[in-house]
Amino acid sequence: MTSTFTLRNESYHDLSDEHLGKEEREVYDAIAEMEPVSDRMLAVVTGKSINRITARRNALVHKWGAVIDAGKFFDPFTKRNVTLWRTRP
């Protein structure tokens, strides 16, 4: 018996447009192009609000398993440590 978890994690190899929404695809492509990248960096480059970025990135991390934590970074703008993201190898 195959679990839903296994199927979901295997599906990151097939992230076609029929699986991802338009904004999820835009965020995924931006992460792939800029990695490693923080949510704020994504918001600046894409012109989308941070709330739209984090929602789509969370789906890519938790629902699709296509994006993973790439470490921490001190953001001089926010003066906080932030998570950097990258696509799963």
Residue pairs with C-beta under 8 A, 6 or more apart in sequence:
8 63
8 64
8 65
9 65
11 19
11 64
11 65
12 64
12 65
12 66
12 88
15 25
15 28
15 64
15 66
17 25
19 64
20 28
20 64
21 56
23 48
23 52
23 56
24 56
24 59
24 60
24 64
26 46
26 48
26 56
27 42
27 46
27 48
27 53
27 56
27 57
27 60
28 60
28 66
28 67
28 87
30 37
30 42
30 45
30 46
31 37
31 42
31 57
31 60
31 67
31 85
31 86
31 87
32 87
34 41
34 42
34 45
35 70
35 84
35 85
35 86
35 87
36 70
36 71
36 73
36 84
36 85
36 86
37 84
37 85
37 86
38 73
38 75
38 82
38 83
38 84
38 85
39 50
39 53
39 54
39 57
39 82
39 83
39 85
40 50
40 75
40 77
40 78
40 82
42 48
42 53
42 57
43 49
43 50
43 52
43 53
46 53
57 67
57 85
60 66
60 67
61 67
61 68
61 85
65 88
66 87
66 88
67 85
67 86
67 87
67 88
68 85
68 86
68 87
68 88
69 83
69 84
69 85
70 83
70 84
70 85
70 86
71 83
71 84
72 81
72 82
72 83
72 84
73 81
73 82
73 83
73 84
74 80
74 81
74 82
75 81
75 82
